[in-house]
Amino acid sequence: QAVKRSHKKGGKPTGSSIYFYRFETFGKFLDKDWYLTLPDGERVLGTASGGGWAAVVTSRNFLRFFSSGGNQGQVTWLKGDPVTMAGRGRFMAVFYHLGSPLSNGSQKVGYTLWDAANFQVLSHGSVSCLSKGASLTWVGFSNDCSLMAMDSDGMMSMLVQAGSDGHWEWVPVLDTIGLRKSADDQFWPVTVYDGKLVCVPLKGGNTYPDAARRPVTDTLGMRLPLAPSSIAKT
């Protein structure tokens, strides 16, 4: 309706244009894609998609849902300025600022985990998996749809249900600092598959792979950062 009102005023809307293309579909070839333009001044800051749905977060702190056929669904407010989002299958995670960083540089970021197919919130809270003074560098879902996050210190964490009361907590599952051969080495995440981080090792202070050549990937097995003990037998 907002787009129609903008057209009636004599001009086209100047917001971001959303273009959606399905790689697999039934029916006519022309039904594989759709596009629309947001109301004046509203910019898309993040996108995610999954099985039968797509979503965007915008400069107005809106979270907009769409079906894969282009039908507009729910529009809801974020609890803060958007940071990033990710989707897989029926699940979607949105990350947003809860406030300004602390004096030591620690970020105050929140998350909401959605069942996007049913427009249902599964979990929400603080992203407590960020190291002191670190920032969020990567989020994604593993092949079993577990929500993962990595910070700029190289700590990978996973969101798990801590008990039968529906309580969720972030658990550290891989500390890549001890796996670096030098202080400048980093691991650029690709995905998490069968309990292993698929990543691109970076050397020489590089922060992302060279786009001009195909990167060589490596796998790192998940390991809880347990303290060594001389008492434990197994």
Salt bridges, closest charged atoms under 4 A:
GLU42 OE2 - ARG64 NE 2.93
ASP115 OD1 - ARG90 NE 3.03
GLU169 OE2 - HIS167 NE2 2.45
ASP185 OD2 - LYS203 NZ 3.82
ASP210 OD2 - ARG213 NE 3.39
